[in-house]
Amino acid sequence: MPSTTTTLRCRSARRRTAVAAAVITTGLLLTACSGDDGDDSGRDGSDASSGTTISHIHGVDIGPSDGLLYVATHDGIYTPGPKGEPRLVGDRKDDFMGFTIAANGTFLASGHPAPGRDAPANLGLIESTDAGKTWKDKSLTGEVDFHSLDHAHDKVYGYDSTNGLLRVSGDGVTWEKRGPLKALDIAVSPADPDTVLATTESGLTRSTDGGRTFGGGDAKPLMAFLDWTGPNALYGIDPSGAVSLSADGGKSWRKTGTVPGGGPQALTAVDARRLVAATQDGVYESTDGGRTFTKRLAVTSGGDH
């Protein structure tokens, strides 16, 4: 029988999947769990020496100081090893849900503890200042599971999936509750701290007052994930994996290409030309604005869980 911690992790995963299922009409399972709290030897995220495979990706980003690719998964954070194999960063195999790297190199994340680890079911906001090797509790421990995090204008913006709202903090410790929201991903304008976009089952929704209120969703186009890297460079990826660019803050879009591997699991825009996206069979990188992609890391689809 699964432990209480595992059951809570699965319930939270199902909550995110419920939103994703409405958004991802192609049947993509963005978040899942097996419900098995037993031996880890056959689970995704096992030691590299035994042939690691990864799945259930919740975030991807590039370290600003080391240039390494970091992949946040259901079973820890991984980076490609010398031969491109998944290599566990640090020793924590927590379920990293929300994940982002601030411009100063600080890792910010949320999620749930690994099975058997003595910790609250919701990690709140956790922080790493050594590129994911060690982590410390920052705030809201046991209270909140952030499913999406964005760091912009020296603030942390987090979608609190536990309570269905947006939270904003200037120091990662004291939070202001903003408006109600049911979203899969959020993105903050790099030019305006009050402009926040979110992907919902009804399409993109926009706030112009810092997330205190959101307008109705615009069903066209239907996006799964967003990242806003410059005033004229808002990228979105739709349920089929098609990548589009908006130069006017999401009012109009131009398709640039398609990520291989089926439905998307995560997206980050490093700059106006460099993108990283996770799909059902790999983590891919583009250096030409999404026209072409190169596989950086193999992924095992989590759709059969």
C-alpha positions as CSV (number, residue, x, y, z in Angstrom):
1,M,0.0,0.0,0.0
2,P,1.4,3.5,-0.9
3,S,2.5,5.6,2.0
4,T,0.6,8.8,3.0
5,T,3.3,10.9,1.4
6,T,3.1,9.0,-1.9
7,T,-0.7,9.3,-1.9
8,L,-0.5,13.0,-1.4
9,R,2.1,13.4,-4.2
10,C,-0.1,11.4,-6.5
11,R,-3.2,13.5,-5.7
12,S,-1.2,16.7,-6.4
13,A,0.0,15.2,-9.7
14,R,-3.5,14.3,-10.6
15,R,-4.6,17.9,-9.9
16,R,-2.1,19.2,-12.4
17,T,-3.0,16.4,-14.8
18,A,-6.6,17.4,-14.6
19,V,-5.8,20.9,-15.8
20,A,-3.3,19.6,-18.4
21,A,-5.9,17.1,-19.7
22,A,-8.2,20.0,-20.5
23,V,-5.5,22.0,-22.2
24,I,-3.7,19.1,-23.9
25,T,-6.5,17.7,-26.0
26,T,-4.2,15.2,-27.7
27,G,-4.1,13.1,-24.5
28,L,-0.6,14.2,-23.3
29,L,-0.1,13.2,-19.7
30,L,2.1,15.9,-18.3
31,T,2.3,14.7,-14.7
32,A,1.7,11.2,-13.3
33,C,2.8,8.8,-10.6
34,S,2.8,5.1,-10.3
35,G,1.7,4.9,-6.7
36,D,4.5,2.5,-5.9
37,D,6.4,3.3,-2.8
38,G,8.7,0.3,-2.9
39,D,12.2,-0.3,-4.2
40,D,13.5,2.5,-6.4
41,S,15.7,0.2,-8.6
42,G,13.2,0.1,-11.4
43,R,11.9,3.6,-11.2
44,D,12.8,6.5,-13.4
45,G,15.7,8.4,-12.0
46,S,17.7,5.4,-10.8
47,D,21.5,5.7,-10.6
48,A,23.3,6.4,-13.9
49,S,25.4,3.3,-13.4
50,S,22.3,1.2,-13.8
51,G,21.0,2.9,-16.9
52,T,19.0,6.0,-15.9
53,T,15.9,7.0,-17.7
54,I,13.9,10.1,-16.9
55,S,10.3,11.1,-17.5
56,H,7.5,13.2,-16.0
57,I,9.4,16.5,-16.6
58,H,8.1,19.6,-14.9
59,G,10.8,22.2,-15.9
60,V,13.9,22.8,-17.9
61,D,16.4,25.7,-17.7
62,I,20.0,26.6,-18.4
63,G,22.4,27.6,-15.6
64,P,23.6,31.2,-16.2
65,S,27.0,30.6,-14.8
66,D,27.9,27.1,-15.9
67,G,25.8,26.9,-19.1
68,L,24.5,23.4,-18.2
69,L,21.1,22.1,-19.0
70,Y,19.0,21.3,-15.9
71,V,15.9,19.1,-16.1
72,A,13.4,19.0,-13.2
73,T,11.5,15.7,-13.0
74,H,9.3,13.6,-10.8
75,D,12.4,11.9,-9.4
76,G,15.0,14.7,-9.0
77,I,16.9,17.2,-11.1
78,Y,19.2,15.8,-13.9
79,T,21.8,17.2,-16.3
80,P,23.4,15.5,-19.2
81,G,26.6,13.6,-18.3
82,P,29.8,13.4,-20.4
83,K,28.1,11.0,-22.9
84,G,24.7,12.7,-22.8
85,E,23.3,10.3,-20.2
86,P,21.0,11.7,-17.5
87,R,23.1,12.4,-14.3
88,L,21.4,13.2,-11.0
89,V,22.3,16.5,-9.5
90,G,22.9,16.3,-5.8
91,D,21.2,13.4,-3.9
92,R,17.6,14.4,-3.6
93,K,15.0,12.6,-5.7
94,D,12.1,14.8,-4.8
95,D,9.2,15.5,-7.1
96,F,10.3,18.9,-8.4
97,M,7.1,20.6,-9.8
98,G,7.7,24.3,-10.2
99,F,11.3,25.0,-11.2
100,T,13.2,28.1,-12.4
101,I,16.7,29.5,-12.2
102,A,17.0,33.2,-11.3
103,A,19.4,35.5,-13.2
104,N,21.9,35.4,-10.3
105,G,22.1,31.6,-10.6
106,T,19.8,30.7,-7.6
107,F,17.6,27.6,-8.2
108,L,14.0,28.0,-7.0
109,A,11.7,25.0,-6.9
110,S,8.6,23.4,-5.3
111,G,7.0,20.0,-5.2
112,H,6.9,17.0,-2.9
113,P,9.5,14.9,-1.0
114,A,10.7,11.6,-2.3
115,P,9.0,8.5,-0.9
116,G,10.4,7.7,2.5
117,R,11.9,11.2,3.1
118,D,10.7,12.8,6.4
119,A,9.3,16.1,5.1
120,P,5.8,17.7,4.6
121,A,3.9,16.6,1.6
122,N,4.2,20.1,0.1
123,L,7.7,21.6,0.0
124,G,6.6,25.2,-0.4
125,L,9.4,27.2,-1.9
126,I,12.9,25.7,-1.7
127,E,16.2,27.2,-2.8
128,S,19.6,26.1,-3.9
129,T,22.6,28.4,-4.2
130,D,25.0,25.7,-5.4
131,A,23.3,24.7,-8.7
132,G,21.0,22.1,-7.2
133,K,23.5,20.1,-5.1
134,T,21.9,21.1,-1.8
135,W,18.5,22.7,-1.0
136,K,17.1,24.6,1.9
137,D,13.5,25.4,2.8
138,K,12.7,29.0,2.0
139,S,9.0,29.5,2.8
140,L,5.5,28.1,2.9
141,T,6.8,24.6,3.9
142,G,3.9,22.2,4.2
143,E,1.4,24.8,2.9
144,V,1.9,25.3,-0.8
145,D,2.8,23.4,-4.0
146,F,3.9,25.8,-6.7
147,H,3.3,24.2,-10.1
148,S,4.8,27.1,-12.0
149,L,7.5,29.6,-10.9
150,D,8.9,32.7,-12.7
151,H,11.6,35.1,-11.4
152,A,11.3,38.6,-12.9
153,H,11.9,42.2,-11.7
154,D,13.7,40.8,-8.6
155,K,10.4,39.1,-7.6
156,V,9.2,35.5,-7.5
157,Y,5.9,34.8,-9.1
158,G,4.3,31.5,-8.3
159,Y,1.2,29.7,-9.3
160,D,-0.1,28.1,-6.0
161,S,-1.9,25.0,-7.2
162,T,-2.9,24.1,-3.6
163,N,-5.0,27.2,-3.2
164,G,-5.6,28.1,-6.9
165,L,-4.1,31.5,-6.9
166,L,-1.1,33.6,-7.9
167,R,1.4,34.6,-5.2
168,V,4.2,37.2,-5.5
169,S,7.2,37.7,-3.2
170,G,10.1,40.2,-3.2
171,D,12.3,38.0,-1.1
172,G,10.9,34.5,-1.4
173,V,9.8,34.6,2.2
174,T,6.9,37.0,2.6
175,W,4.2,36.5,0.0
176,E,1.3,38.5,-1.2
177,K,-1.7,36.6,-2.4
178,R,-2.9,37.8,-5.7
179,G,-5.9,36.7,-7.8
180,P,-7.6,33.3,-8.2
181,L,-6.2,31.3,-11.0
182,K,-6.4,27.8,-12.5
183,A,-3.4,27.5,-14.8
184,L,-0.7,25.2,-16.2
185,D,2.0,27.8,-16.7
186,I,2.7,31.5,-16.1
187,A,4.9,34.1,-17.7
188,V,5.8,37.6,-16.6
189,S,6.6,40.4,-19.0
190,P,10.3,41.3,-18.9
191,A,9.3,44.9,-19.5
192,D,6.4,45.3,-17.0
193,P,6.1,43.6,-13.6
194,D,2.3,44.0,-13.7
195,T,1.7,42.0,-16.9
196,V,1.3,38.3,-16.3
197,L,0.1,35.7,-18.8
198,A,-1.2,32.2,-17.9
199,T,-2.2,29.2,-19.9
200,T,-5.6,27.8,-19.0
201,E,-8.1,25.3,-20.4
202,S,-9.8,28.3,-22.1
203,G,-6.6,29.7,-23.6
204,L,-4.3,32.5,-22.7
205,T,-5.4,34.8,-19.9
206,R,-3.9,38.1,-19.1
207,S,-3.4,40.3,-16.0
208,T,-2.3,43.9,-16.2
209,D,-2.3,44.5,-12.5
210,G,0.3,42.1,-11.3
211,G,-2.0,39.1,-11.2
212,R,-4.6,40.6,-8.9
213,T,-7.2,40.0,-11.7
214,F,-7.1,38.0,-14.9
215,G,-9.2,38.5,-18.0
216,G,-11.1,35.8,-19.9
217,G,-9.1,33.2,-21.8
218,D,-8.5,33.6,-25.5
219,A,-8.9,30.2,-27.0
220,K,-6.8,31.0,-30.1
221,P,-4.1,29.9,-30.0
222,L,-4.3,27.3,-27.2
223,M,-0.9,27.2,-25.5
224,A,0.5,24.7,-23.0
225,F,3.6,26.5,-21.9
226,L,5.1,30.0,-22.2
227,D,8.3,31.8,-21.7
228,W,8.9,35.6,-22.1
229,T,12.6,36.4,-22.6
230,G,12.4,39.9,-24.1
231,P,9.9,42.6,-24.9
232,N,9.6,41.2,-28.5
233,A,10.2,37.6,-27.7
234,L,7.3,35.7,-26.0
235,Y,7.5,32.1,-27.0
236,G,4.6,29.5,-26.6
237,I,4.3,25.9,-27.3
238,D,0.9,24.3,-28.1
239,P,-0.4,20.8,-27.4
240,S,1.0,19.4,-30.6
241,G,4.5,20.7,-29.9
242,A,4.3,23.6,-32.4
243,V,6.4,26.6,-31.3
244,S,5.2,30.1,-31.9
245,L,6.6,33.6,-31.3
246,S,4.8,36.7,-30.3
247,A,6.4,40.1,-30.7
248,D,3.4,42.0,-29.2
249,G,2.9,40.3,-25.8
250,G,0.6,37.5,-27.0
251,K,-1.8,39.5,-29.1
252,S,-0.6,37.8,-32.3
253,W,1.6,34.8,-33.0
254,R,3.8,33.4,-35.8
255,K,4.6,29.8,-35.9
256,T,8.4,29.2,-36.1
257,G,8.6,25.4,-36.0
258,T,7.7,22.1,-34.2
259,V,9.6,20.3,-31.4
260,P,10.0,16.6,-32.2
261,G,8.7,14.0,-29.9
262,G,5.0,14.7,-29.4
263,G,3.2,16.7,-26.7
264,P,5.3,19.1,-24.6
265,Q,6.2,18.8,-21.0
266,A,8.2,22.1,-20.4
267,L,9.6,25.1,-22.2
268,T,12.2,27.8,-21.5
269,A,13.5,30.6,-23.6
270,V,17.1,31.3,-22.8
271,D,17.2,34.3,-25.0
272,A,15.5,35.6,-28.2
273,R,16.9,32.7,-30.3
274,R,17.7,29.9,-27.9
275,L,15.0,27.6,-26.6
276,V,14.8,24.4,-24.6
277,A,11.7,22.2,-24.7
278,A,10.9,18.8,-23.2
279,T,8.5,16.5,-25.0
280,Q,7.5,12.9,-24.7
281,D,10.8,11.4,-26.1
282,G,13.5,14.0,-25.3
283,V,14.7,17.4,-24.2
284,Y,15.5,19.5,-27.3
285,E,17.4,22.7,-27.9
286,S,17.0,25.3,-30.6
287,T,19.4,28.1,-31.4
288,D,17.4,29.6,-34.3
289,G,14.2,30.6,-32.6
290,G,12.4,27.2,-32.8
291,R,12.9,26.5,-36.5
292,T,15.2,23.5,-35.8
293,F,15.9,21.4,-32.7
294,T,18.7,19.1,-31.5
295,K,18.1,16.4,-28.9
296,R,20.0,17.0,-25.7
297,L,18.6,14.3,-23.5
298,A,16.5,11.2,-24.0
299,V,13.2,10.9,-22.2
300,T,11.0,7.9,-21.5
301,S,7.3,8.8,-21.9
302,G,5.3,8.8,-18.7
303,G,2.0,8.3,-20.5
304,D,1.6,4.6,-19.5
305,H,1.5,5.4,-15.7
